[in-house]
Amino acid sequence: MRAVIQRVKEARVDVDGEVVGKIGQGLLVLLGVGKDDTEDDVRYLAEKVSGLRIFEDETGKMNLCITDVKGEVLAISQFTLYGDCRKGRRPSFDEAAPPEVAERLYNLFIEEIRKSGIKVETGKFRALMDVHLINSGPVTILLDSKKLF
């Protein structure tokens, strides 16, 4: 399971011109599910995201997590995080999970984050979405449950 985490001042996602998810300060999480991912990968990544200390404390040091700042999460499913561009010019998505598996694990990720008491908004699975954000910092972090990076 892979995630691109962006610290945001605000973010929203639109589907067919309608807002389906919107947050203030917090994290935009673009989440990709791999074909070999399990519930263990979900729990690992949810715990990592919930505890990631990328918000600044009173001294300006990144030392606070999302619960410390009472932030929110906007979780967007993004299978293209498994796009492999090492050969040719068109990405291969062979390592991405099939949609039925990906949707189940994506929803489980959302549940796990909510268990931490964090408000979570979402996009719409398998929809064409427009994501709007104001990246704070900018701060962007890459996570992989297999610890490949």
N, CA, C and O of each residue as an XYZ file, in Angstrom:
596
protein
N       0.856     -1.165      0.000
C       0.000      0.000      0.000
C       0.901      1.227      0.000
O       1.888      1.298      0.732
N       0.540      2.173     -0.827
C       1.335      3.389     -0.953
C       0.475      4.607     -0.682
O      -0.726      4.619     -0.949
N       1.125      5.636     -0.141
C       0.407      6.873      0.125
C       1.304      8.066     -0.162
O       2.497      8.062      0.139
N       0.701      9.073     -0.746
C       1.311     10.388     -0.858
C       0.534     11.249      0.130
O      -0.678     11.424      0.006
N       1.258     11.786      1.116
C       0.628     12.575      2.164
C       1.055     14.019      1.988
O       2.247     14.320      1.925
N       0.082     14.908      1.911
C       0.376     16.321      1.783
C      -0.264     17.061      2.956
O      -1.460     16.933      3.219
N       0.561     17.834      3.647
C       0.046     18.683      4.718
C      -0.651     19.860      4.052
O      -0.064     20.555      3.223
N      -1.905     20.076      4.419
C      -2.688     21.094      3.721
C      -3.319     22.099      4.685
O      -3.596     21.793      5.845
N      -3.532     23.295      4.169
C      -4.327     24.296      4.887
C      -5.803     24.003      4.670
O      -6.634     24.233      5.548
N      -6.114     23.483      3.469
C      -7.470     23.052      3.136
C      -7.398     22.205      1.873
O      -6.450     22.304      1.094
N      -8.413     21.375      1.686
C      -8.488     20.546      0.486
C      -9.931     20.136      0.253
O     -10.734     20.063      1.183
N     -10.243     19.871     -1.010
C     -11.573     19.375     -1.339
C     -11.462     18.522     -2.593
O     -10.498     18.606     -3.354
N     -12.486     17.697     -2.777
C     -12.551     16.858     -3.972
C     -13.944     16.999     -4.571
O     -14.956     16.926     -3.874
N     -13.963     17.203     -5.886
C     -15.214     17.363     -6.617
C     -15.407     16.189     -7.569
O     -14.449     15.697     -8.165
N     -16.649     15.748     -7.705
C     -17.040     14.738     -8.690
C     -18.215     15.315     -9.467
O     -19.229     15.697     -8.882
N     -18.074     15.376    -10.776
C     -19.124     15.941    -11.642
C     -19.555     17.330    -11.179
O     -20.742     17.657    -11.196
N     -18.589     18.141    -10.768
C     -18.870     19.515    -10.371
C     -19.431     19.699     -8.975
O     -19.703     20.828     -8.570
N     -19.611     18.611     -8.226
C     -20.130     18.695     -6.858
C     -19.050     18.315     -5.850
O     -18.296     17.367     -6.064
N     -18.982     19.060     -4.753
C     -18.031     18.758     -3.685
C     -18.509     17.495     -2.963
O     -19.637     17.441     -2.473
N     -17.633     16.472     -2.902
C     -17.983     15.236     -2.189
C     -17.189     15.072     -0.900
O     -17.563     14.275     -0.039
N     -16.099     15.818     -0.760
C     -15.297     15.788      0.455
C     -14.533     17.084      0.599
O     -14.031     17.631     -0.383
N     -14.443     17.585      1.845
C     -13.793     18.871      2.073
C     -13.246     18.903      3.492
O     -13.926     18.503      4.437
N     -11.999     19.385      3.636
C     -11.391     19.529      4.965
C     -10.721     20.887      5.093
O     -10.438     21.565      4.106
N     -10.478     21.258      6.341
C      -9.648     22.411      6.648
C      -8.220     21.903      6.848
O      -7.750     21.056      6.089
N      -7.539     22.413      7.856
C      -6.168     21.997      8.128
C      -6.096     20.500      8.346
O      -6.932     19.919      9.038
N      -5.093     19.883      7.751
C      -4.922     18.446      7.951
C      -4.054     17.814      6.894
O      -3.065     18.389      6.440
N      -4.453     16.599      6.508
C      -3.672     15.813      5.557
C      -4.530     15.364      4.391
O      -5.630     14.841      4.574
N      -4.014     15.574      3.189
C      -4.582     14.969      2.001
C      -3.792     13.680      1.787
O      -2.571     13.703      1.636
N      -4.509     12.559      1.777
C      -3.857     11.266      1.602
C      -4.324     10.652      0.284
O      -5.491     10.291      0.133
N      -3.401     10.540     -0.661
C      -3.659      9.830     -1.906
C      -3.208      8.400     -1.664
O      -2.033      8.161     -1.387
N      -4.129      7.441     -1.763
C      -3.865      6.074     -1.322
C      -3.968      5.088     -2.480
O      -4.993      5.008     -3.157
N      -2.901      4.347     -2.692
C      -2.889      3.300     -3.706
C      -2.788      1.941     -3.044
O      -2.023      1.759     -2.097
N      -3.565      0.981     -3.544
C      -3.574     -0.373     -2.987
C      -2.926     -1.312     -3.990
O      -3.298     -1.349     -5.163
N      -1.940     -2.078     -3.501
C      -1.235     -3.035     -4.346
C      -1.894     -4.399     -4.322
O      -2.648     -4.720     -3.403
N      -1.607     -5.202     -5.342
C      -2.262     -6.504     -5.484
C      -1.918     -7.479     -4.363
O      -2.670     -8.425     -4.126
N      -0.806     -7.271     -3.670
C      -0.413     -8.165     -2.578
C      -0.720     -7.587     -1.198
O      -0.324     -8.168     -0.188
N      -1.411     -6.464     -1.141
C      -1.690     -5.823      0.139
C      -2.749     -6.581      0.938
O      -3.653     -7.210      0.388
N      -2.597     -6.494      2.256
C      -3.508     -7.167      3.179
C      -3.977     -6.168      4.237
O      -3.607     -4.994      4.205
N      -4.781     -6.641      5.155
C      -5.237     -5.796      6.257
C      -4.075     -5.338      7.130
O      -4.155     -4.281      7.756
N      -2.999     -6.117      7.182
C      -1.808     -5.692      7.933
C      -1.202     -4.431      7.317
O      -0.747     -3.542      8.036
N      -1.197     -4.356      5.985
C      -0.687     -3.158      5.310
C      -1.563     -1.952      5.640
O      -1.057     -0.851      5.859
N      -2.860     -2.163      5.675
C      -3.802     -1.087      6.014
C      -3.518     -0.568      7.414
O      -3.385      0.639      7.615
N      -3.425     -1.466      8.376
C      -3.199     -1.052      9.768
C      -1.865     -0.323      9.918
O      -1.780      0.687     10.617
N      -0.825     -0.836      9.261
C       0.492     -0.193      9.326
C       0.411      1.241      8.808
O       0.885      2.173      9.457
N      -0.192      1.405      7.637
C      -0.240      2.727      7.021
C      -1.161      3.674      7.789
O      -0.844      4.856      7.926
N      -2.282      3.184      8.288
C      -3.197      4.023      9.062
C      -2.518      4.515     10.344
O      -2.659      5.678     10.722
N      -1.791      3.632     10.997
C      -1.071      4.024     12.211
C       0.018      5.043     11.892
O       0.216      6.006     12.633
N       0.715      4.825     10.792
C       1.783      5.732     10.385
C       1.219      7.124     10.080
O       1.754      8.132     10.541
N       0.138      7.167      9.301
C      -0.469      8.448      8.942
C      -0.982      9.160     10.186
O      -0.763     10.362     10.336
N      -1.656      8.452     11.073
C      -2.227      9.052     12.280
C      -1.163      9.627     13.205
O      -1.414     10.609     13.904
N       0.016      9.028     13.216
C       1.064      9.464     14.131
C       2.180     10.269     13.499
O       3.120     10.667     14.186
N       2.091     10.515     12.200
C       3.146     11.227     11.486
C       3.293     12.649     12.016
O       2.349     13.438     11.976
N       4.470     12.961     12.506
C       4.714     14.266     13.132
C       5.254     15.238     12.085
O       6.464     15.432     11.962
N       4.331     15.847     11.331
C       4.739     16.770     10.273
C       4.085     18.146     10.411
O       4.122     18.953      9.483
N       3.486     18.407     11.580
C       2.944     19.731     11.856
C       3.887     20.442     12.824
O       4.462     19.817     13.715
N       4.038     21.733     12.645
C       5.007     22.491     13.432
C       4.506     22.788     14.840
O       3.332     23.090     15.056
N       5.437     22.693     15.793
C       5.137     23.085     17.170
C       5.405     24.578     17.333
O       5.651     25.282     16.353
N       5.356     25.057     18.577
C       5.525     26.494     18.831
C       6.910     27.018     18.464
O       7.090     28.228     18.323
N       7.895     26.126     18.305
C       9.247     26.556     17.929
C       9.479     26.438     16.422
O      10.563     26.761     15.937
N       8.480     25.983     15.688
C       8.624     25.845     14.245
C       9.161     24.495     13.800
O       9.400     24.279     12.612
N       9.352     23.584     14.750
C       9.878     22.258     14.424
C       8.717     21.304     14.115
O       7.702     21.314     14.811
N       8.870     20.483     13.071
C       7.840     19.481     12.764
C       7.875     18.434     13.871
O       8.730     17.548     13.889
N       6.926     18.559     14.791
C       6.942     17.735     15.985
C       5.548     17.291     16.414
O       5.410     16.542     17.381
N       4.501     17.750     15.699
C       3.128     17.456     16.091
C       2.450     16.575     15.038
O       2.723     16.686     13.843
N       1.562     15.700     15.510
C       0.801     14.852     14.593
C      -0.578     15.458     14.375
O      -0.923     16.474     14.978
N      -1.345     14.843     13.530
C      -2.648     15.391     13.140
C      -3.613     15.522     14.316
O      -4.404     16.464     14.356
N      -3.560     14.594     15.274
C      -4.457     14.710     16.427
C      -4.038     15.870     17.331
O      -4.884     16.495     17.971
N      -2.739     16.158     17.383
C      -2.253     17.281     18.194
C      -2.805     18.616     17.705
O      -3.059     19.523     18.499
N      -2.988     18.727     16.393
C      -3.459     19.995     15.815
C      -4.957     19.956     15.493
O      -5.505     20.882     14.896
N      -5.602     18.861     15.904
C      -7.039     18.674     15.644
C      -7.362     18.814     14.153
O      -8.346     19.439     13.757
N      -6.479     18.199     13.340
C      -6.632     18.256     11.891
C      -7.567     17.180     11.366
O      -8.045     16.321     12.107
N      -7.810     17.254     10.077
C      -8.707     16.332      9.393
C      -7.947     15.631      8.272
O      -6.849     16.045      7.898
N      -8.541     14.570      7.746
C      -7.942     13.821      6.642
C      -8.920     13.784      5.477
O     -10.116     13.547      5.652
N      -8.386     14.022      4.289
C      -9.127     13.787      3.054
C      -8.427     12.631      2.363
O      -7.297     12.773      1.894
N      -9.100     11.480      2.300
C      -8.516     10.260      1.729
C      -9.073     10.026      0.333
O     -10.284      9.915      0.144
N      -8.180      9.954     -0.636
C      -8.541      9.777     -2.039
C      -7.880      8.502     -2.556
O      -6.665      8.337     -2.444
N      -8.679      7.609     -3.117
C      -8.134      6.400     -3.728
C      -7.428      6.777     -5.028
O      -7.971      7.519     -5.847
N      -6.198      6.252     -5.212
C      -5.440      6.584     -6.422
C      -4.585      5.405     -6.853
O      -3.437      5.267     -6.431
N      -5.162      4.552     -7.705
C      -4.452      3.363     -8.159
C      -3.205      3.707     -8.963
O      -2.300      2.881     -9.081
N      -3.146      4.927     -9.523
C      -1.993      5.283    -10.348
C      -0.693      5.369     -9.556
O       0.378      5.492    -10.150
N      -0.766      5.306     -8.225
C       0.468      5.254     -7.432
C       1.231      3.960     -7.697
O       2.408      3.848     -7.354
N       0.568      2.993     -8.302
C       1.227      1.750     -8.688
C       1.600      1.720    -10.168
O       1.911      0.661    -10.713
N       1.568      2.877    -10.813
C       1.993      2.956    -12.207
C       3.490      2.738    -12.320
O       4.275      3.438    -11.681
N       3.882      1.773    -13.128
C       5.298      1.452    -13.342
C       5.701      1.994    -14.711
O       5.213      1.527    -15.740
N       6.590      2.975    -14.714
C       7.007      3.638    -15.954
C       8.436      3.287    -16.350
O       9.055      3.996    -17.144
N       8.962      2.194    -15.801
C      10.358      1.858    -16.089
C      10.566      1.375    -17.515
O      11.665      1.507    -18.055
N       9.531      0.818    -18.137
C       9.643      0.348    -19.518
C       8.654      1.119    -20.373
O       7.483      1.253    -20.018
N       9.124      1.615    -21.481
C       8.235      2.297    -22.407
C       7.738      3.630    -21.892
O       8.327      4.230    -20.992
N       6.644      4.079    -22.479
C       6.104      5.399    -22.143
C       4.722      5.346    -21.533
O       4.228      6.352    -21.024
N       4.095      4.192    -21.577
C       2.778      4.050    -20.965
C       2.938      3.289    -19.654
O       3.559      2.227    -19.624
N       2.382      3.826    -18.571
C       2.519      3.122    -17.288
C       1.809      1.765    -17.301
O       0.755      1.592    -17.914
N       2.418      0.830    -16.614
C       1.791     -0.474    -16.381
C       1.212     -0.451    -14.976
O       1.855      0.012    -14.034
N      -0.005     -0.953    -14.848
C      -0.650     -0.972    -13.537
C      -0.831     -2.402    -13.031
O      -1.753     -2.686    -12.267
N       0.054     -3.296    -13.460
C      -0.036     -4.705    -13.087
C       0.070     -4.926    -11.587
O      -0.464     -5.910    -11.075
N       0.744     -4.040    -10.874
C       0.941     -4.217     -9.435
C      -0.211     -3.646     -8.600
O      -0.252     -3.848     -7.387
N      -1.138     -2.939     -9.238
C      -2.292     -2.392     -8.520
C      -3.297     -3.503     -8.224
O      -3.440     -4.446     -9.003
N      -3.981     -3.385     -7.107
C      -5.000     -4.372     -6.719
C      -6.213     -4.254     -7.634
O      -6.506     -3.172     -8.145
N      -6.924     -5.371     -7.842
C      -8.185     -5.277     -8.578
C      -9.157     -4.367     -7.820
O      -9.067     -4.263     -6.597
N     -10.075     -3.712     -8.520
C     -10.962     -2.730     -7.881
C     -11.715     -3.242     -6.653
O     -11.848     -2.506     -5.676
N     -12.211     -4.480     -6.674
C     -12.974     -4.994     -5.529
C     -12.109     -5.077     -4.280
O     -12.555     -4.734     -3.185
N     -10.876     -5.530     -4.446
C      -9.938     -5.639     -3.315
C      -9.524     -4.241     -2.863
O      -9.508     -3.942     -1.669
N      -9.195     -3.400     -3.819
C      -8.730     -2.048     -3.501
C      -9.795     -1.267     -2.739
O      -9.481     -0.573     -1.771
N     -11.041     -1.373     -3.162
C     -12.107     -0.629     -2.495
C     -12.290     -1.099     -1.055
O     -12.483     -0.282     -0.154
N     -12.231     -2.405     -0.835
C     -12.385     -2.938      0.526
C     -11.260     -2.435      1.431
O     -11.516     -2.017      2.560
N     -10.023     -2.472      0.946
C      -8.888     -2.050      1.770
C      -8.860     -0.524      1.943
O      -8.469     -0.029      3.000
N      -9.264      0.202      0.931
C      -9.383      1.654      1.036
C     -10.394      2.019      2.128
O     -10.121      2.881      2.963
N     -11.554      1.370      2.122
C     -12.575      1.634      3.143
C     -12.093      1.236      4.529
O     -12.410      1.908      5.511
N     -11.335      0.157      4.620
C     -10.769     -0.255      5.904
C      -9.764      0.785      6.408
O      -9.719      1.080      7.603
N      -8.967      1.332      5.506
C      -8.023      2.398      5.872
C      -8.770      3.577      6.492
O      -8.353      4.114      7.518
N      -9.869      3.973      5.868
C     -10.682      5.082      6.376
C     -11.208      4.758      7.775
O     -11.156      5.602      8.670
N     -11.708      3.547      7.961
C     -12.210      3.127      9.279
C     -11.114      3.189     10.336
O     -11.344      3.653     11.452
N      -9.918      2.716      9.978
C      -8.799      2.703     10.929
C      -8.402      4.123     11.326
O      -8.112      4.374     12.496
N      -8.384      5.047     10.379
C      -8.053      6.442     10.705
C      -9.133      7.019     11.629
O      -8.822      7.711     12.599
N     -10.381      6.736     11.327
C     -11.491      7.250     12.156
C     -11.428      6.705     13.575
O     -11.837      7.388     14.514
N     -10.924      5.486     13.749
C     -10.786      4.912     15.099
C      -9.875      5.765     15.975
O      -9.982      5.734     17.201
N      -8.978      6.529     15.347
C      -8.065      7.406     16.084
C      -8.746      8.707     16.492
O      -8.115      9.574     17.095
N     -10.039      8.850     16.164
C     -10.773     10.057     16.505
C     -10.587     11.182     15.507
O     -10.939     12.328     15.787
N     -10.036     10.863     14.343
C      -9.775     11.869     13.315
C     -10.957     11.925     12.348
O     -11.456     10.892     11.901
N     -11.398     13.143     12.032
C     -12.451     13.315     11.036
C     -11.865     12.991      9.665
O     -10.803     13.496      9.300
N     -12.566     12.144      8.907
C     -12.106     11.749      7.582
C     -13.191     12.039      6.553
O     -14.341     11.626      6.703
N     -12.804     12.751      5.519
C     -13.636     12.954      4.342
C     -13.017     12.117      3.224
O     -11.843     11.753      3.291
N     -13.812     11.814      2.198
C     -13.314     10.945      1.131
C     -13.719     11.461     -0.237
O     -14.574     12.334     -0.387
N     -13.065     10.880     -1.218
C     -13.497     11.063     -2.594
C     -14.505      9.975     -2.906
O     -15.105      9.392     -2.003
N     -14.687      9.709     -4.175
C     -15.606      8.661     -4.615
C     -14.793      7.611     -5.358
O     -14.151      7.910     -6.364
N     -14.825      6.400     -4.865
C     -14.016      5.327     -5.429
C     -14.365      5.116     -6.904
O     -15.541      5.055     -7.262
N     -13.359      5.005     -7.746
C     -13.456      4.759     -9.194
C     -14.093      5.895     -9.980
O     -14.474      5.710    -11.136
N     -14.214      7.065     -9.370
C     -14.777      8.213    -10.083
C     -13.644      9.083    -10.611
O     -12.528      9.046    -10.094
N     -13.938      9.859    -11.634
C     -13.023     10.885    -12.107
C     -13.198     12.072    -11.163
O     -14.283     12.648    -11.069
N     -12.123     12.431    -10.467
C     -12.210     13.441     -9.421
C     -11.298     14.623     -9.723
O     -10.244     14.470    -10.340
N     -11.717     15.792     -9.281
C     -10.884     16.989     -9.301
C     -10.515     17.277     -7.857
O     -11.388     17.522     -7.024
N      -9.214     17.248     -7.558
C      -8.736     17.464     -6.197
C      -8.107     18.850     -6.121
O      -7.225     19.186     -6.910
N      -8.568     19.647     -5.165
C      -8.082     21.004     -4.950
C      -7.430     21.045     -3.572
O      -7.975     20.516     -2.604
N      -6.254     21.680     -3.490
C      -5.592     21.757     -2.196
C      -4.693     22.967     -2.111
O      -4.215     23.492     -3.116
N      -4.478     23.392     -0.886
C      -3.433     24.363     -0.591
C      -2.428     23.615      0.273
O      -2.663     23.355      1.453
N      -1.299     23.278     -0.349
C      -0.256     22.528      0.343
C       0.457     23.482      1.290
O       0.919     24.544      0.872
N       0.547     23.115      2.544
C       1.163     23.944      3.572
C       2.623     23.566      3.729
O       2.944     22.446      4.127
N       3.497     24.494      3.420
C       4.930     24.249      3.590
C       5.753     24.565      2.353
O       6.510     25.535      2.398
N       5.672     23.854      1.289
C       4.923     22.614      1.085
C       5.571     21.436      1.803
O       6.794     21.340      1.905
N       4.719     20.549      2.295
C       5.178     19.304      2.916
C       4.477     18.158      2.213
O       3.250     18.066      2.220
N       5.265     17.289      1.610
C       4.747     16.101      0.931
C       5.621     14.918      1.332
O       6.846     14.967      1.217
N       4.970     13.850      1.807
C       5.674     12.652      2.304
C       5.184     11.436      1.538
O       3.989     11.313      1.268
N       6.093     10.536      1.186
C       5.746      9.283      0.533
C       5.875      8.149      1.541
O       6.864      8.064      2.270
N       4.865      7.277      1.578
C       4.909      6.103      2.461
C       4.596      4.852      1.646
O       3.826      4.893      0.687
N       5.206      3.746      2.045
C       4.959      2.458      1.413
C       4.924      1.401      2.523
O       5.866      1.289      3.308
N       3.852      0.640      2.582
C       3.710     -0.344      3.670
C       4.726     -1.465      3.573
O       4.998     -2.134      4.569
N       5.298     -1.686      2.390
C       6.349     -2.693      2.219
C       7.723     -2.115      2.505
O       8.739     -2.805      2.414
N       7.733     -0.822      2.856
C       8.952     -0.079      3.212
C       9.957     -0.065      2.071
O      11.161     -0.195      2.291
N       9.448      0.097      0.837
C      10.314      0.190     -0.329
C      10.950      1.566     -0.443
O      11.967      1.737     -1.115
N      10.351      2.537      0.211
C      10.915      3.888      0.273
C      10.419      4.564      1.522
O      10.768      5.715      1.782
